[in-house]
């Protein structure tokens, strides 16, 4: 998971703040690349990181036998029993 934190740091801090000026020499979709990373690209990367983390945690849960139960349709979390 340290790799995910490193990717988060690089995208949010380095590409979005520190290296904005050099990245602005390139354009993506008509916008400077540094601006695009700060405004749009980082959001896409964060969504991908969240999905990778969730799938990774599911895999670890299955490996250790603690899979989560499917969510019930009842908002209280309790299922109705028939008597």
N, C-alpha and C positions, 0 to 999 in steps of 0.2 A: 504493500500500500504506500510505501515511501515513494515509489515511482509516480503514483497518482498525485501526491503532494508536490513532487518536483515539476510535473507537467503543469499543475495549477499555478505554481510560482512563476514558471517561465512565461506562460501565456498571460497571466494577469499583471505581473509586475514588470517583467523584462520586455515583452512584446508590446504591452499596453502603455507603458510609461517610459522606461529607460531607452529602448531602441526605437521610439516613435519617429524621430527625425530621419534616421537612415531608411526605415521602412517606408516613409512617405515618398521616397523616390519612385516607388512602384505603385501601380494602381490595380484595383480589383473592383470590377463593376462600376468604373468611373470614379471611385473614391480612393484617396491615398490609403495604402495598405496599413500604415500605422493607425490611422483613424478607424479603419475597418476592424482591426483587431481589438481596439479599445471599445468599440461600440457593438459590433456584431459577432466577430469571430470568437471572442472570449466566451460569449454566451453559448455558442454552439459547442465549444470545447468543454465547457462546464456541464452541459447536458450529457455529452458523451462520457465524461468522467463519472457522472452520477450513475449512468447505466452500467458502465464497466464495474463500478464498485458494488452495485446491487447484485449483478450476476456473480461477481466474485464471492460475495457474502453468502449467496444462495448455494454456491458450490461448496463452500466450507461447511455450511449447515448440513448439507446432504452427506458430506464426508463423515461428519461426526454424529449423524443420526438425529438431528434436531430440526427436521423440516417443519415449516410452519403449516398449520391447518388452513384449508381454504376459508376465506371470509364468509361469514353468514350474511344473509340478506337482512337480518334484523339489526337495526342501528344500535341496540343495546349490547350486542355480542352474545346474547342468549338465544338458543334455538327453542322453539316450542315443542313440547312433547305431547303426544296424543295419549289420552287416558281411556 
